Amino acid sequence: MGNNVAMTMPPNDGNYGAGPSDGYPAPPVVPSPSRQPYSGGHDSLPRRRQHRAPKPPKLPRILAFVMVLSLIGLVAIRIASSPAGLEGAWNSLYETIVAVPQDNYESDTTPLAKAPDVDNPNEAYDFMHLTRDNSGGEVPVRWSSCEAIPYVVNPKYGDEQFEDYVQKAVDEVAELTGLTFEYEGLSDEPPKIDRGTRVEQYGDRTAPVIIQFADEDAIPDLEGDIAGLANVARVELPGSKDPVYVSGAVYLDRELLEMRGRDGEPGYLPVLRHELGHLAGLDHIDDTDQLMFPAPQVTTYQDGDRTGLAQLGEGPCFSH
């Protein structure tokens, strides 16, 4: 699955602490399995087990020869008719040959929303994952900017206001990133640390983001003083060099329900905001004044958090 980013249990005085886990496992790249397909390995077989294929009949060989000649003729016509000359014609032809099907993903150029301007830009932010753009520069891995991010809430163990506060916190991230989140309602999906991009109960589709409370029996990483975890999964889209986030999960420790909050808000809300920052793509930052600091003393997103979140709303545009 994706990165598990941990936050420590807030102390009883109302301050909220956070601590990164000891090394975050890199999220899987889908669909890029690490294993290589079986190749047969005839060279390692005893000679008596190697069989010579029968010669094909003459007619298929003649047809293959004609097809090769036709292909050569088409290449020659494209080169001769290309206004960009030999190099331009070859580039065009090469792109046609190596093009990879999008496998249910389509490139689009119409974002659903625009990342907002930040009133007081601040460089106190960092990103969970980086990739490179066409010019070789580093850019953050992000969610698609032209597709809504579906999410669900499992209310089990939560208080009566949990669903409302989740929507409130998600709406804040939507406003600060420009991304569109689509609430799909309640879910009874149990917490699972190795949750993949496919979950059986959602059918043949990418699983929505799940947000819920859990305990260390279900999520062992919540053991001790860990208050919350964010897990985000990314894929490399066929035909594109841009990895994008497609699913994720936020787990809050049930003990947070016993913590007092500030300003009439529940004690778990700042932790939820912090973990949603990770879900959007933000990493921990060394600035003590930011919510994404590992041991934040603030309860809401600050200028550095806001600056980073705005950049995360400018991701590549893909839909499926």
N, C-alpha and C positions, 0 to 999 in steps of 0.2 A: 504494500500500500504506500501511502505517501509519508511525509514527514510527521513524526509525532513530536509536538512541541509542548513541553510541560510547564505548568505554573504552580508555584507552591501555595499552600493553604494560607489564606489571609489570617493574621493574628487577631485576637479578640478586641484589640484597641481600635479596629476599623481600618488600619492600614492594610494595604494589599501587597503581598510579596509574590515574587515569581522567580523561578529558577529553571534554566534550560536543562533538558535531559543530557546525559553524558553521551553525546554523539548521536546525531539523528540519522537513522537509516535512510539512504537515498530512495525516493519513491520509484516504483517500477516504471519503465518506459513501455508503453503499450501501443501498438502491438509489435514488440521487438524481443522475442524470446531469446534467452541466452544460449540455449542449446542449438546445435547445428543439425540440419536434417540429415538422416542416414543416406550416405552416398553410395552404398553397395560395396565398394572396396574390392573390385575384381582382382586387382594386382596381388592381393594377399591370398587368393584362393589357389589350391593346387591346380596344376594345369589341366588335369583330367576333368575338373569341374567347370572349366570355362568352355562355353559353347559359342561357336561361331554363328552369328545371325545369318539366316538364309538371304541370298541376294534378292533384292526387290525386283518385281517384274519391270520390263522395259518401259511400259506406258507411264507409270508414276514417275520414273526417272526423267522421261521426256517432258512431262508436265512441270516437274520441279525446275528443269533447265529453262523452260519458257518463262516461268515465274521469276526466276533470277534475272533473265534478260529484260523482262518488263520492269522490274524494280530498278535496274540500272538505267533504263530509259526514262523512268519518272524522275530519278535523281538528276539526270542530265537536263531534263526540261525545267526542273525547279531552279537549277543553277543558272541556266541560260536566261530565265525570265525574272530572276530576282533583281530588284532595283538596288539592293544592298551589295551586290557583287558576290563573289565566291564565298567570302567569310560569312556574310549575312545569311546566305542560302544554307550554308552548312550548319550554322547555329540554329536556324529554324527547323531544319531537318532533324538535327540531334535532339532538340526539345520534343519533337513529335515522337521520336523513337523511344526515348527514355521516360516519357510521361507515365506516371503511376496513377491508376484509378483512385478516386477520392474515397471509395469505400463508405458511401453514405454521408460523407462530409462534403460540403460545397463551399467554395470561396464566395464571399459576399463583400459588398463595399458600402453597406448601409448600416452603421451602428445604431443600436436602439436608443442610445443616449450619448451625451458628450461629457467627458471628465470636467469637473468644475474648476474654475480658477481659485487659487488659494490666496487669501488676503495677505497672509504673512508667511511667505515661503521660508522653509527651514530645512537644512540639510541633515537633520537628525533623524534619519530613517535608514533602513536597510531592507534588502529583499531576500526572500527565502531561496529562490533559485534564479540563476542568470543564464541567458542564452545570447547568441550573437545575431545582429541584424545583417542585412545584405552588405553593409559597408564594413562589417567586421567589428563594430562597436558592441559593447555589452548592454543588453536590455533585460528587464525582468521577465520571467515567465508569468503569464497572466491568463485570466479567463477570456473567452471570446467576448468581444464587445458588441456583437450583433445577435447574441442569443441569450435569452433569459436563463438565469441560474435557478433551477428548481430546488426547493428545500422543504423538508417535512420536520415535524416536531413529535417526539415521543413524550407524552406528558407524565409517564410513569415516574414516580418518586418526586416529581416537581410539585411546587405549591400551586394554588388556584390561579395565580397570575403568571405562571411560567410562560404559557403560550403567548400572552400579550407582551411580556417583556422580551421574548425572543423576536417577535415581529418588530418591536420598537428598536432593538439593537441592530437587526438586519436592515431596517429602513435607514438607520444612521450610516451604515456602510454603503448602502446604495447611493445615498445622497453625496457622500464624500468621494466615491469612485466614479459615479455616473453609470455603473453597471445596473442591470435590471435583474431583480430577484423575484421569483414567482413562488408564492406560498401555495403548497399543494395540500395543506391540512395536516391532520394528525396521522401518526403511524405507530404500529405496535412492533416495529422492527427492533429486535433486541440489540444491545451494544455488543460490538465485536471488533477487536483490535486489528484483525487482518481483513477487514471489510474491503472487498474489491470494487471495481467499477460496475459490476453486475451483481444485483441482489435478486434472488428468485422471486420475491413477492412483488417486485415492480415490473416483472415481465421482461420482454426482449428489448431493453432500453438501458441507457446509462442510469445508474442509480442516482436519485436526488441526494443532495446534502442532507445529512441527518443531524439533529441537534437534540441532546437529551442528557439527563443525569445518569450516572452509573456508579458502581462501587468497585473496589479492587478485586472482588471475585470475578467480575465480568471483564474488567480492564485492569490487569495487574499493574500497569504503569501508574495507576492512581494510588498505589500503596504509599503509606507514610503521609508526608505533608504536601503531596502533589494535588493541586486543586482543580486542574483542568488540562485537557489535551486537545490539540487540533491536528487533524490528519487530512492531507490534501493529496489528490492523485492527479498526475499529468499524463498526457499521451502525446506522441508525435503523430500528427495527422499525415496520412498518406499523401504524397505529392507536395509536402510542405516541409520546410526546415524549422518551422515554428512549433515548439511544444506548447500546449495549452493545458490549463487546468480544466477538468471535466466533472469532478466529484469530490466529496470529502465528508468529514464528520467532526463534530465538536462534542466532547464528553466533559461534563462537569461533575466534580465529586459531590456525592450526596451530602457530605458533611457541611458543605457551603450553606445549606438551608438553615443551619444552626447559627450562622454568623450574622451579626448585626450590620446593616448597611449604613449609608449616609444619605442625608437629605430625603428621607422617606423611601429610598430605593432599597431593594433587597441586596444582601451581601454578595450574591452571586453575579450581579449585573456587571460590575467592572471586570470580573474574570471572563464573563461571556464576551464583553467587548474586546478584551485582549485576545481571546482565542479566535474571534471573528476577524481580527486584524491578521492573524496568521493564516486563516482560511483564505483571505483575499490575496495573500502573498507577501505580507510583511514578516521580517525576521526580528529577533531581539536587537535592541540598540543600546549603546552604552550611556546615552544621555538620561540622567535621572529624572528629567522633567517630562519625559514622554511616557505615554501609556504602554508602549512596547518595550520599555526598560524591563529587564528580568524581575526587578523588585519594585514595581511602580508605586509611587506615593500619590498619584493622581487617579481619578476614576473615569475620566473621559479622554477622548482623543485630543492631542495637543498639536501645535503647528507642524512639528516634524512628522507626526503620524499622519496628519492631514495631507502634507505634501507628498508623502509616499503613496498614500491611498489614491490620490488624484492620478499619479502616474500609472498605477495599476489598472485604471479604467481605460487606458489607451491601448489595449491589447489588439492582436490580430482579429480579423473578422471572419469567423467560420460558423457554419450552422449545419445541423444534421436532422 
